[in-house]
Amino acid sequence: MEDLLYKIRQCAICEAHLPLGPRPVITANPKAKIIIIGQAPGTSVHKTGIPWNDPSGRQLRKWLGVTDEDFYDETKFALMPMGFCYPGKGKTGDLPPRKECAPQWHEVLLKEMPNLELVILIGLYAQKYYLQEDAKRTLTETVANYKEYLPKYFPIPHPSPNNRFWKGKNPWFETDVVPELQKEVQKIL
């Protein structure tokens, strides 16, 4: 696993497309029980190299019902984005994750984590990649039907503060789904 993580952290396959240069951000351990597959690091995470070290990460930890200590314990949580490097700024937020990372690294990384019991899929990119034809027409429909994907997958929206509009339109997520997510996480931990 250490050799694989070293190779990933040296990866530069999409360097020409990265405005801040490559800095793959990933944490993984063969003992991990839960993996969180998100989109791509933002600028704060790119600067620090610490996954989910931003307001989105604080919201995610609230949704999961875990402490920072548990969240960053690599024997409990692996943290792997769809795109390992900051992809750049778009018109309404960050650009989508680079498409090179997941096919290059995800499968080989997942094989090194035999103890995974739950895959939390954050956002549309992770959900479409992993659920494929089982994903619903929209992220909202996929998240609303999360029970269909258990016990392996648990789809959730991105915890970004920019998602206030979605959360406002879908209050059922925090009242109905988040408690179920917390139960699943606590059962595994």
C-alpha positions as YAML, in Angstrom:
chain: A
units: angstrom
residues:
- id: 1
  name: MET
  ca: [0.00, 0.00, 0.00]
- id: 2
  name: GLU
  ca: [2.80, 2.46, 0.84]
- id: 3
  name: ASP
  ca: [4.39, 1.97, -2.60]
- id: 4
  name: LEU
  ca: [1.04, 2.51, -4.29]
- id: 5
  name: LEU
  ca: [0.31, 5.69, -2.31]
- id: 6
  name: TYR
  ca: [3.80, 6.97, -3.16]
- id: 7
  name: LYS
  ca: [3.14, 6.37, -6.89]
- id: 8
  name: ILE
  ca: [-0.22, 8.14, -6.69]
- id: 9
  name: ARG
  ca: [1.28, 11.12, -4.88]
- id: 10
  name: GLN
  ca: [3.91, 11.41, -7.64]
- id: 11
  name: CYS
  ca: [1.31, 11.18, -10.42]
- id: 12
  name: ALA
  ca: [1.37, 13.94, -13.03]
- id: 13
  name: ILE
  ca: [-0.68, 12.40, -15.87]
- id: 14
  name: CYS
  ca: [-2.89, 15.47, -16.22]
- id: 15
  name: GLU
  ca: [-0.33, 18.09, -15.15]
- id: 16
  name: ALA
  ca: [-0.87, 20.18, -18.30]
- id: 17
  name: HIS
  ca: [-4.51, 20.75, -17.28]
- id: 18
  name: LEU
  ca: [-3.95, 21.72, -13.63]
- id: 19
  name: PRO
  ca: [-3.69, 25.47, -12.94]
- id: 20
  name: LEU
  ca: [-1.95, 24.92, -9.58]
- id: 21
  name: GLY
  ca: [0.05, 21.90, -10.71]
- id: 22
  name: PRO
  ca: [-0.30, 18.33, -9.49]
- id: 23
  name: ARG
  ca: [-0.73, 17.60, -5.79]
- id: 24
  name: PRO
  ca: [-2.67, 14.35, -5.45]
- id: 25
  name: VAL
  ca: [-4.54, 14.21, -2.14]
- id: 26
  name: ILE
  ca: [-5.48, 10.76, -0.83]
- id: 27
  name: THR
  ca: [-5.49, 8.82, 2.43]
- id: 28
  name: ALA
  ca: [-5.87, 5.06, 2.48]
- id: 29
  name: ASN
  ca: [-4.98, 2.11, 4.68]
- id: 30
  name: PRO
  ca: [-5.54, -1.64, 4.26]
- id: 31
  name: LYS
  ca: [-7.47, -1.63, 7.58]
- id: 32
  name: ALA
  ca: [-9.93, 1.11, 6.53]
- id: 33
  name: LYS
  ca: [-13.59, 0.18, 7.05]
- id: 34
  name: ILE
  ca: [-15.28, 3.09, 5.25]
- id: 35
  name: ILE
  ca: [-14.17, 4.91, 2.12]
- id: 36
  name: ILE
  ca: [-15.41, 8.35, 1.18]
- id: 37
  name: ILE
  ca: [-15.26, 9.03, -2.54]
- id: 38
  name: GLY
  ca: [-15.71, 12.72, -3.25]
- id: 39
  name: GLN
  ca: [-15.11, 14.99, -6.22]
- id: 40
  name: ALA
  ca: [-11.72, 16.71, -6.16]
- id: 41
  name: PRO
  ca: [-9.74, 18.84, -3.71]
- id: 42
  name: GLY
  ca: [-10.49, 22.55, -3.51]
- id: 43
  name: THR
  ca: [-7.81, 25.21, -3.14]
- id: 44
  name: SER
  ca: [-7.65, 24.92, 0.69]
- id: 45
  name: VAL
  ca: [-7.07, 21.19, 0.47]
- id: 46
  name: HIS
  ca: [-4.57, 21.67, -2.36]
- id: 47
  name: LYS
  ca: [-2.57, 24.08, -0.16]
- id: 48
  name: THR
  ca: [-2.53, 21.86, 2.94]
- id: 49
  name: GLY
  ca: [-2.60, 18.41, 1.37]
- id: 50
  name: ILE
  ca: [-5.17, 17.40, 4.02]
- id: 51
  name: PRO
  ca: [-8.40, 15.97, 2.56]
- id: 52
  name: TRP
  ca: [-11.67, 17.65, 3.53]
- id: 53
  name: ASN
  ca: [-9.76, 20.36, 5.43]
- id: 54
  name: ASP
  ca: [-12.32, 23.06, 4.63]
- id: 55
  name: PRO
  ca: [-15.94, 24.08, 5.37]
- id: 56
  name: SER
  ca: [-17.23, 21.18, 3.25]
- id: 57
  name: GLY
  ca: [-15.23, 18.77, 5.39]
- id: 58
  name: ARG
  ca: [-16.61, 20.23, 8.62]
- id: 59
  name: GLN
  ca: [-20.15, 19.77, 7.30]
- id: 60
  name: LEU
  ca: [-19.34, 16.23, 6.14]
- id: 61
  name: ARG
  ca: [-18.07, 15.27, 9.60]
- id: 62
  name: LYS
  ca: [-21.32, 16.63, 11.11]
- id: 63
  name: TRP
  ca: [-23.38, 14.56, 8.68]
- id: 64
  name: LEU
  ca: [-21.33, 11.47, 9.51]
- id: 65
  name: GLY
  ca: [-21.53, 12.18, 13.25]
- id: 66
  name: VAL
  ca: [-17.78, 11.67, 13.75]
- id: 67
  name: THR
  ca: [-14.97, 13.59, 15.38]
- id: 68
  name: ASP
  ca: [-11.98, 14.94, 13.49]
- id: 69
  name: GLU
  ca: [-9.88, 12.24, 15.22]
- id: 70
  name: ASP
  ca: [-12.09, 9.43, 13.90]
- id: 71
  name: PHE
  ca: [-12.42, 10.99, 10.45]
- id: 72
  name: TYR
  ca: [-8.67, 11.29, 9.99]
- id: 73
  name: ASP
  ca: [-7.93, 7.84, 11.44]
- id: 74
  name: GLU
  ca: [-6.85, 6.01, 8.29]
- id: 75
  name: THR
  ca: [-7.73, 2.63, 9.83]
- id: 76
  name: LYS
  ca: [-11.36, 3.84, 9.96]
- id: 77
  name: PHE
  ca: [-11.77, 6.10, 6.92]
- id: 78
  name: ALA
  ca: [-10.07, 6.15, 3.53]
- id: 79
  name: LEU
  ca: [-10.54, 9.46, 1.69]
- id: 80
  name: MET
  ca: [-10.33, 9.22, -2.09]
- id: 81
  name: PRO
  ca: [-11.60, 11.78, -4.61]
- id: 82
  name: MET
  ca: [-12.64, 11.10, -8.18]
- id: 83
  name: GLY
  ca: [-9.90, 13.53, -9.23]
- id: 84
  name: PHE
  ca: [-6.90, 13.62, -6.90]
- id: 85
  name: CYS
  ca: [-5.77, 17.17, -7.75]
- id: 86
  name: TYR
  ca: [-7.42, 20.59, -7.74]
- id: 87
  name: PRO
  ca: [-8.96, 20.89, -11.24]
- id: 88
  name: GLY
  ca: [-9.27, 24.69, -11.45]
- id: 89
  name: LYS
  ca: [-12.05, 27.25, -11.24]
- id: 90
  name: GLY
  ca: [-15.15, 27.17, -13.43]
- id: 91
  name: LYS
  ca: [-17.94, 29.71, -13.91]
- id: 92
  name: THR
  ca: [-19.99, 28.64, -10.87]
- id: 93
  name: GLY
  ca: [-17.41, 26.81, -8.76]
- id: 94
  name: ASP
  ca: [-14.55, 24.40, -9.27]
- id: 95
  name: LEU
  ca: [-14.23, 22.51, -12.53]
- id: 96
  name: PRO
  ca: [-15.25, 18.84, -12.60]
- id: 97
  name: PRO
  ca: [-12.69, 16.29, -11.41]
- id: 98
  name: ARG
  ca: [-10.16, 15.23, -14.03]
- id: 99
  name: LYS
  ca: [-11.27, 12.03, -15.76]
- id: 100
  name: GLU
  ca: [-7.82, 10.40, -15.73]
- id: 101
  name: CYS
  ca: [-7.61, 9.61, -11.99]
- id: 102
  name: ALA
  ca: [-10.44, 7.17, -11.33]
- id: 103
  name: PRO
  ca: [-9.64, 4.71, -14.15]
- id: 104
  name: GLN
  ca: [-5.92, 4.97, -13.42]
- id: 105
  name: TRP
  ca: [-5.98, 4.49, -9.64]
- id: 106
  name: HIS
  ca: [-9.34, 3.60, -8.05]
- id: 107
  name: GLU
  ca: [-9.56, -0.11, -8.81]
- id: 108
  name: VAL
  ca: [-5.99, -0.86, -7.77]
- id: 109
  name: LEU
  ca: [-6.45, 1.15, -4.55]
- id: 110
  name: LEU
  ca: [-9.74, -0.53, -3.65]
- id: 111
  name: LYS
  ca: [-8.12, -3.96, -4.04]
- id: 112
  name: GLU
  ca: [-5.64, -2.95, -1.32]
- id: 113
  name: MET
  ca: [-8.47, -2.28, 1.17]
- id: 114
  name: PRO
  ca: [-10.14, -5.65, 1.81]
- id: 115
  name: ASN
  ca: [-11.86, -4.52, 5.04]
- id: 116
  name: LEU
  ca: [-14.09, -1.87, 3.45]
- id: 117
  name: GLU
  ca: [-17.69, -2.23, 4.58]
- id: 118
  name: LEU
  ca: [-19.17, 1.01, 3.20]
- id: 119
  name: VAL
  ca: [-18.50, 3.29, 0.24]
- id: 120
  name: ILE
  ca: [-19.91, 6.80, 0.71]
- id: 121
  name: LEU
  ca: [-20.39, 8.39, -2.71]
- id: 122
  name: ILE
  ca: [-20.37, 12.17, -2.54]
- id: 123
  name: GLY
  ca: [-21.86, 14.04, -5.46]
- id: 124
  name: LEU
  ca: [-22.90, 13.24, -8.98]
- id: 125
  name: TYR
  ca: [-19.46, 12.31, -10.39]
- id: 126
  name: ALA
  ca: [-18.81, 9.56, -7.84]
- id: 127
  name: GLN
  ca: [-22.38, 8.30, -8.02]
- id: 128
  name: LYS
  ca: [-22.44, 8.03, -11.81]
- id: 129
  name: TYR
  ca: [-19.01, 6.35, -11.90]
- id: 130
  name: TYR
  ca: [-19.79, 3.73, -9.26]
- id: 131
  name: LEU
  ca: [-23.53, 3.20, -9.59]
- id: 132
  name: GLN
  ca: [-23.47, 3.43, -13.40]
- id: 133
  name: GLU
  ca: [-26.86, 2.42, -14.83]
- id: 134
  name: ASP
  ca: [-28.26, 1.99, -11.29]
- id: 135
  name: ALA
  ca: [-27.90, 5.72, -10.62]
- id: 136
  name: LYS
  ca: [-31.18, 7.56, -10.92]
- id: 137
  name: ARG
  ca: [-31.86, 10.38, -13.37]
- id: 138
  name: THR
  ca: [-30.75, 13.08, -10.87]
- id: 139
  name: LEU
  ca: [-28.57, 13.30, -7.79]
- id: 140
  name: THR
  ca: [-31.69, 14.11, -5.74]
- id: 141
  name: GLU
  ca: [-33.40, 10.90, -6.86]
- id: 142
  name: THR
  ca: [-30.29, 8.83, -6.21]
- id: 143
  name: VAL
  ca: [-29.86, 10.25, -2.69]
- id: 144
  name: ALA
  ca: [-33.58, 9.86, -1.93]
- id: 145
  name: ASN
  ca: [-33.32, 6.19, -2.89]
- id: 146
  name: TYR
  ca: [-30.12, 5.55, -0.90]
- id: 147
  name: LYS
  ca: [-31.55, 2.33, 0.65]
- id: 148
  name: GLU
  ca: [-31.42, 0.65, -2.77]
- id: 149
  name: TYR
  ca: [-27.62, 0.87, -2.72]
- id: 150
  name: LEU
  ca: [-27.02, -0.40, 0.81]
- id: 151
  name: PRO
  ca: [-25.18, -2.20, 2.29]
- id: 152
  name: LYS
  ca: [-22.30, -1.37, -0.09]
- id: 153
  name: TYR
  ca: [-22.93, 2.21, -1.19]
- id: 154
  name: PHE
  ca: [-24.41, 5.28, 0.50]
- id: 155
  name: PRO
  ca: [-24.92, 8.21, -1.92]
- id: 156
  name: ILE
  ca: [-25.06, 11.74, -0.50]
- id: 157
  name: PRO
  ca: [-24.88, 15.28, -1.93]
- id: 158
  name: HIS
  ca: [-21.74, 17.35, -1.69]
- id: 159
  name: PRO
  ca: [-21.55, 19.07, 1.72]
- id: 160
  name: SER
  ca: [-20.33, 22.34, 0.20]
- id: 161
  name: PRO
  ca: [-21.74, 25.60, 1.61]
- id: 162
  name: ASN
  ca: [-22.56, 26.34, -2.06]
- id: 163
  name: ASN
  ca: [-25.22, 23.61, -1.85]
- id: 164
  name: ARG
  ca: [-27.47, 25.73, 0.40]
- id: 165
  name: PHE
  ca: [-30.07, 25.94, -2.37]
- id: 166
  name: TRP
  ca: [-30.23, 22.14, -2.74]
- id: 167
  name: LYS
  ca: [-30.39, 21.60, 1.02]
- id: 168
  name: GLY
  ca: [-33.14, 24.24, 1.29]
- id: 169
  name: LYS
  ca: [-35.21, 22.49, -1.39]
- id: 170
  name: ASN
  ca: [-34.61, 19.05, 0.13]
- id: 171
  name: PRO
  ca: [-34.91, 19.31, 3.93]
- id: 172
  name: TRP
  ca: [-35.70, 15.57, 4.07]
- id: 173
  name: PHE
  ca: [-31.99, 14.89, 3.52]
- id: 174
  name: GLU
  ca: [-30.93, 16.24, 6.93]
- id: 175
  name: THR
  ca: [-34.06, 15.05, 8.79]
- id: 176
  name: ASP
  ca: [-34.38, 11.56, 7.27]
- id: 177
  name: VAL
  ca: [-31.16, 10.52, 5.53]
- id: 178
  name: VAL
  ca: [-28.43, 11.97, 7.76]
- id: 179
  name: PRO
  ca: [-29.61, 10.01, 10.85]
- id: 180
  name: GLU
  ca: [-29.52, 6.81, 8.77]
- id: 181
  name: LEU
  ca: [-26.03, 7.68, 7.51]
- id: 182
  name: GLN
  ca: [-24.87, 8.23, 11.09]
- id: 183
  name: LYS
  ca: [-26.34, 4.86, 12.14]
- id: 184
  name: GLU
  ca: [-24.52, 3.06, 9.33]
- id: 185
  name: VAL
  ca: [-21.23, 4.76, 10.18]
- id: 186
  name: GLN
  ca: [-21.53, 4.05, 13.92]
- id: 187
  name: LYS
  ca: [-22.48, 0.41, 13.27]
- id: 188
  name: ILE
  ca: [-19.27, -0.07, 11.27]
- id: 189
  name: LEU
  ca: [-16.96, 1.90, 13.57]
...
